[in-house]
Each structure stands twice: as C-alpha cells, then as structure tokens.
Amino acid sequence: MHINLDSYRVFYYVAQYRSFTKAAELLYSNQPNVTRTIKNLEQALDCTLFNRTSRNVQLTPEGEELFSHIAPAMQQIKAGEESVLLHSKLQGGTISIGVSEIALHLVLLPVLEAFRQEYPGIRLRIFNSNSQQAVSALKNKLVDFSLVTPPTQESEAFLCTPVAAFQEVPVCGKAYFHLVDQTLNLDELISLPMISLCKGTSTHQLYTDWFREHDLSFSPDIEAATADQILPMVRANLGIGFIPEQAAKKAAADGSISILKPKENPPKRTISLLKRKDMPLSIAAVELERMLLHRKQEKDGAL
C-alpha cells in the first residue's frame, strides 16, 4: 500500500487537536484540503478514522489504533528536526576527539577554551591517548577526528592536515645543572640516564630513529606511560627528558629544571589533524576544525 506520508502528518494533527480547523492552521493549509486528505486516507485504509459532529471531532477505535502508531513516529520526527536545528545553529551536538598528550596541551586545550565559550551547548568527548591509539580510534570510527604527533602509521583513508609545529629540547634536574653551560655531543647526551615515552609511541620511535641515524642506540632507562610523567621525573633527578621547548621554558622559570644544549637539536615535530575521507564531519566538528586551522594561521603569521 502506497500512502503519501503527508497524509499521516495531517491525520496526526487532526487527531492531536481534535479539530480540522486547528490542524489546517498548524499545517499552513485550509480546512477543505485537510478534510479531503482525511477522506482519501479513510478510503485507502477502508475505514472511518473520525466521528464528526457539529461540535467536535472524535477518533473511532480504528483511528485510536492508527494514532497509537503514528504519534510516536511524529514525535520522533519532530525531535529529530529540533536536534538537527540545534546542531546547525551550534547549540547542541557532540564532538569526539582522539588526541595525543602533546597535542592535547600544545594545540587542543587552548582552542577548546575559546570553543566552549562560544558554543557552550556542544558536548565534547576527549579520548586522551598516544598517537597510535588516536589513529586506531579514528580507524574504528570512535572519534570524529584525531590530533596526533607523527611518525604514525597513517591510512590512505585519512586526510592529514598539519595544525602546529614544535621543537623538543632536552631538560635536566638540579643534579645535572653542571652540564647546562656545555654543548653536548649526541654520544655524551645518550650516555646520561634517559627518560622517554614507552615503546609503541611516536615519540619513542622518533628518538630511536634520530639516534640510529648517528649510529647510536636509544635505550631509555625509564619509560613513561604519558608525556605528563616525564617532567616530574626530570625534576626528581631520575634522568634527562625531551619535552616541547615552550613547556621547557615555562618549567625552567622556577629554577627546578634547566635546558641542556645538544650539539644537534632533535628533529622538528608536527601535530596533524587526521579525519576520515569517508566520514563527513558534523557542523560542530567542522567549526572546531576551522578554529584549529585558524590558530595555526595566526601563529604562522606571527613568525
């Protein structure tokens, strides 16, 4: 049976308000059109849906049965319309983001502060992990996009856009302050106790490759689970760690750590935004992406 869905919409309003006139008003139509639609629907269903009197309109048992099915469907449609309108006005919705520890602090948090102030109705789900886990979350469609620090095993299914660049520097606690004025060769640097993120992270792989290029083996004495753990260990004089330069300068201000001077600086690093080619972003996620890219443009313009 092929019945125009608009007929059920008209039926819903007549049944809801027990009035052909009120239904016509809400539907921006007129009473003859509403009456005609209901008659056609009754003919198609081969039953009477309304008992009409001069004073009111009442549902027949068949009409009550049909209304019990149509009403929930119409309410769901209306809820869907309201939800989409909220999303389109950036007053509702959810953004899920996979992000590495470094990308969280250097890129995402500064932008999220401004985003939340402008769009307080948008809910945020932050999957804080290492870069490989953030990539995996995107592959499994658990997040809208991911912010990662290469090197990572990126998929051809992703679009990759750099959103920030940064330089890491070696830092030490007070037990190693006697080295601060020296320029250290890489073999001198690697001979010191080293603190790094654990194997399987992009950071560990970066330093493994960097030292290997200079015929040196990177075998850290302490492996941390998260980047946030490195600085406290450095302060406790457990070894030398590499952290982003801006974080190092801020941490060194209280005199608890200092920045060492290697003869060769580690490779510059980038933070990239990954999104799936086959999964368009929501309006809210597009706006957050725009703000992340705008921040990069502002920083590039300030250089």
C-alpha positions as CSV (number, residue, x, y, z in Angstrom):
1,M,0.0,0.0,0.0
2,H,1.4,3.4,-1.0
3,I,0.0,6.2,1.0
4,N,1.7,9.6,1.0
5,L,3.4,10.2,4.3
6,D,1.9,13.7,4.4
7,S,-1.5,12.1,4.8
8,Y,-0.4,10.6,8.1
9,R,1.0,14.0,9.1
10,V,-2.4,15.6,8.5
11,F,-4.1,12.8,10.4
12,Y,-1.7,13.3,13.4
13,Y,-2.6,17.0,13.7
14,V,-6.3,16.4,13.4
15,A,-6.2,13.6,15.9
16,Q,-3.9,15.6,18.3
17,Y,-6.1,18.7,18.4
18,R,-9.5,17.1,17.6
19,S,-10.0,19.8,15.1
20,F,-9.8,20.1,11.3
21,T,-9.6,23.9,11.6
22,K,-6.7,23.8,14.1
23,A,-4.9,21.2,12.0
24,A,-5.2,23.4,8.9
25,E,-3.8,26.4,10.8
26,L,-0.8,24.5,12.1
27,L,-0.1,22.9,8.7
28,Y,-0.4,26.3,6.9
29,S,-3.2,24.8,4.8
30,N,-7.0,25.2,4.8
31,Q,-9.9,23.2,6.1
32,P,-11.1,21.8,2.7
33,N,-7.6,20.5,1.9
34,V,-7.4,18.8,5.4
35,T,-10.9,17.3,5.0
36,R,-10.0,16.0,1.6
37,T,-6.8,14.4,2.8
38,I,-8.5,12.6,5.6
39,K,-11.3,11.3,3.3
40,N,-8.6,10.0,0.9
41,L,-6.8,8.3,3.8
42,E,-10.0,6.7,5.1
43,Q,-10.7,5.4,1.6
44,A,-7.2,4.0,1.3
45,L,-7.5,2.3,4.7
46,D,-11.1,1.3,4.1
47,C,-12.3,2.5,7.5
48,T,-13.6,5.6,9.3
49,L,-11.0,7.4,11.4
50,F,-13.0,10.2,12.9
51,N,-16.6,10.7,14.1
52,R,-17.5,14.2,13.1
53,T,-20.2,16.3,14.8
54,S,-21.1,19.9,14.6
55,R,-19.2,20.5,17.9
56,N,-16.1,18.3,17.8
57,V,-14.1,15.5,16.2
58,Q,-13.5,12.2,17.9
59,L,-11.3,9.3,16.9
60,T,-13.0,6.0,16.1
61,P,-11.5,2.8,17.5
62,E,-9.7,2.4,14.2
63,G,-8.5,6.0,14.5
64,E,-7.2,5.4,18.0
65,E,-5.3,2.3,16.8
66,L,-3.7,4.2,14.0
67,F,-2.9,7.2,16.2
68,S,-1.1,4.9,18.7
69,H,1.4,4.1,16.0
70,I,1.6,7.5,14.2
71,A,2.0,9.6,17.3
72,P,5.4,8.1,18.4
73,A,6.7,8.3,14.9
74,M,5.7,12.0,14.5
75,Q,7.3,12.8,17.9
76,Q,10.5,11.2,16.8
77,I,10.5,13.1,13.6
78,K,9.9,16.4,15.5
79,A,12.7,15.5,18.0
80,G,15.0,14.8,15.0
81,E,14.1,18.1,13.4
82,E,14.8,20.0,16.6
83,S,18.1,18.2,17.2
84,V,19.3,19.0,13.7
85,L,18.3,22.6,14.0
86,L,20.2,22.8,17.3
87,H,23.3,21.3,15.5
88,S,23.0,23.6,12.6
89,K,23.0,26.6,15.0
90,L,25.8,25.0,17.0
91,Q,23.6,24.9,20.1
92,G,23.8,21.1,20.5
93,G,25.6,18.0,19.4
94,T,28.7,16.1,20.4
95,I,32.3,16.1,19.1
96,S,34.6,13.1,19.8
97,I,38.3,13.7,19.5
98,G,41.3,11.4,19.7
99,V,44.4,13.3,20.9
100,S,47.9,12.5,22.0
101,E,49.2,14.0,25.2
102,I,51.5,16.5,23.5
103,A,48.7,17.6,21.0
104,L,46.3,18.0,23.9
105,H,48.5,20.5,25.7
106,L,50.0,22.3,22.8
107,V,47.1,22.6,20.4
108,L,43.7,21.4,21.6
109,L,43.3,22.9,25.1
110,P,44.0,26.5,24.0
111,V,41.4,26.2,21.2
112,L,38.8,24.3,23.4
113,E,38.7,27.2,25.8
114,A,37.6,29.6,23.1
115,F,35.3,27.0,21.5
116,R,33.5,26.3,24.8
117,Q,33.0,30.0,25.5
118,E,31.4,30.5,22.1
119,Y,29.5,27.2,21.9
120,P,28.6,26.0,25.4
121,G,25.9,23.7,24.2
122,I,28.3,21.4,22.3
123,R,29.4,18.4,24.3
124,L,33.0,17.2,24.0
125,R,34.4,13.7,24.3
126,I,38.2,13.6,24.6
127,F,40.0,10.3,24.1
128,N,43.4,11.2,25.6
129,S,45.9,8.5,24.4
130,N,49.1,8.2,22.5
131,S,49.2,8.9,18.7
132,Q,48.9,5.3,17.6
133,Q,45.8,4.8,19.8
134,A,44.3,8.0,18.5
135,V,44.8,6.8,14.9
136,S,43.2,3.4,15.9
137,A,40.2,5.2,17.3
138,L,39.7,7.1,14.1
139,K,40.1,3.8,12.0
140,N,37.3,2.3,14.2
141,K,35.1,5.4,13.8
142,L,35.1,6.0,17.6
143,V,36.1,9.7,17.1
144,D,35.3,12.5,14.6
145,F,39.0,13.3,14.1
146,S,42.3,12.8,15.8
147,L,45.2,15.1,16.6
148,V,48.5,13.2,16.6
149,T,52.2,13.7,16.6
150,P,53.9,11.8,13.7
151,P,55.5,9.4,12.9
152,T,52.4,7.4,12.8
153,Q,51.1,4.7,10.6
154,E,48.6,6.8,8.7
155,S,46.0,5.2,6.5
156,E,45.2,6.1,2.9
157,A,41.6,6.5,4.1
158,F,42.7,9.6,6.1
159,L,43.1,13.3,5.2
160,C,46.1,14.7,7.1
161,T,46.5,18.4,7.8
162,P,49.3,19.9,9.9
163,V,48.0,22.2,12.6
164,A,51.2,23.0,14.6
165,A,54.9,22.6,14.6
166,F,57.2,22.4,17.7
167,Q,60.7,21.7,18.8
168,E,61.6,19.4,21.7
169,V,64.7,20.1,23.9
170,P,66.5,18.0,26.5
171,V,65.9,19.1,30.1
172,C,67.5,18.1,33.4
173,G,67.0,18.4,37.1
174,K,69.4,20.1,39.6
175,A,71.7,17.1,39.8
176,Y,72.8,17.8,36.2
177,F,73.0,21.6,36.3
178,H,76.8,21.3,35.9
179,L,76.1,20.3,32.3
180,V,74.0,23.3,31.5
181,D,76.8,25.5,30.1
182,Q,78.3,22.7,28.0
183,T,77.4,21.9,24.4
184,L,76.8,18.1,24.4
185,N,77.6,15.8,21.6
186,L,74.9,13.2,21.0
187,D,77.1,10.4,22.3
188,E,77.6,12.4,25.5
189,L,73.9,13.0,25.8
190,I,72.9,9.4,25.2
191,S,75.4,8.3,27.9
192,L,73.2,10.1,30.5
193,P,70.2,8.4,32.1
194,M,67.3,8.9,29.7
195,I,63.6,9.2,30.3
196,S,61.2,8.7,27.4
197,L,57.7,7.6,26.5
198,C,57.4,3.8,26.1
199,K,57.9,1.7,23.0
200,G,55.0,1.9,20.6
201,T,54.6,5.6,20.9
202,S,55.5,8.1,18.1
203,T,57.9,9.9,20.5
204,H,59.9,6.7,21.3
205,Q,60.1,5.9,17.6
206,L,61.2,9.4,16.7
207,Y,64.2,9.3,19.1
208,T,65.0,5.7,18.2
209,D,65.3,6.8,14.5
210,W,67.2,10.0,15.3
211,F,69.9,8.4,17.4
212,R,70.2,5.5,14.9
213,E,70.9,8.0,12.2
214,H,74.0,8.9,14.2
215,D,74.9,5.3,14.9
216,L,73.7,5.5,18.4
217,S,71.3,3.2,20.2
218,F,68.3,4.8,22.1
219,S,67.6,2.7,25.1
220,P,66.0,4.9,27.8
221,D,66.5,4.0,31.5
222,I,62.9,4.9,32.3
223,E,59.9,4.6,30.1
224,A,56.8,6.7,31.0
225,A,53.2,5.9,30.0
226,T,52.3,9.6,29.4
227,A,54.2,12.7,28.4
228,D,53.0,14.4,31.7
229,Q,55.1,12.0,33.7
230,I,58.4,13.0,32.1
231,L,58.8,16.4,33.7
232,P,58.2,15.3,37.4
233,M,60.8,12.5,36.8
234,V,63.3,15.0,35.5
235,R,62.7,17.3,38.5
236,A,63.3,14.2,40.7
237,N,66.8,13.9,39.1
238,L,65.9,10.5,37.6
239,G,67.4,11.4,34.2
240,I,67.2,13.6,31.1
241,G,64.0,14.0,29.2
242,F,62.8,15.6,26.0
243,I,59.8,17.9,26.2
244,P,58.4,20.7,23.9
245,E,60.5,23.9,24.1
246,Q,57.7,26.1,25.2
247,A,56.8,23.8,28.1
248,A,60.5,23.6,29.0
249,K,60.9,27.3,29.2
250,K,57.8,27.6,31.3
251,A,59.0,24.8,33.6
252,A,62.5,26.3,33.9
253,A,61.2,29.6,35.2
254,D,61.1,28.3,38.8
255,G,64.7,27.0,38.7
256,S,63.8,23.4,39.3
257,I,65.0,22.3,35.9
258,S,67.2,23.6,33.1
259,I,67.5,23.2,29.4
260,L,70.6,21.4,28.0
261,K,72.4,22.4,24.8
262,P,72.9,19.5,22.5
263,K,75.2,20.0,19.5
264,E,72.4,18.8,17.3
265,N,68.8,19.5,18.0
266,P,66.2,16.8,17.7
267,P,64.1,16.8,14.5
268,K,61.3,19.3,14.5
269,R,57.9,17.8,15.0
270,T,54.4,18.5,13.8
271,I,50.9,18.0,15.1
272,S,48.5,16.9,12.5
273,L,44.7,16.6,12.3
274,L,43.5,13.3,10.8
275,K,40.0,12.8,9.6
276,R,38.4,10.0,7.5
277,K,37.7,10.6,3.8
278,D,34.6,8.5,4.0
279,M,33.1,10.2,7.1
280,P,32.0,13.8,6.8
281,L,32.3,15.9,9.9
282,S,29.3,17.3,11.7
283,I,28.7,21.1,11.6
284,A,30.1,21.4,15.1
285,A,33.3,19.4,14.3
286,V,33.8,21.5,11.2
287,E,33.7,24.6,13.3
288,L,36.3,23.2,15.8
289,E,38.5,22.2,12.9
290,R,38.2,25.7,11.5
291,M,39.3,27.2,14.8
292,L,42.3,24.8,15.0
293,L,43.4,25.8,11.5
294,H,42.8,29.5,12.2
295,R,45.1,29.3,15.2
296,K,47.8,27.8,13.1
297,Q,47.4,30.6,10.5
298,E,47.7,33.2,13.3
299,K,50.9,31.6,14.7
300,D,52.4,31.3,11.2
301,G,51.6,34.9,10.5
302,A,53.3,36.0,13.8
303,L,56.6,34.3,12.8
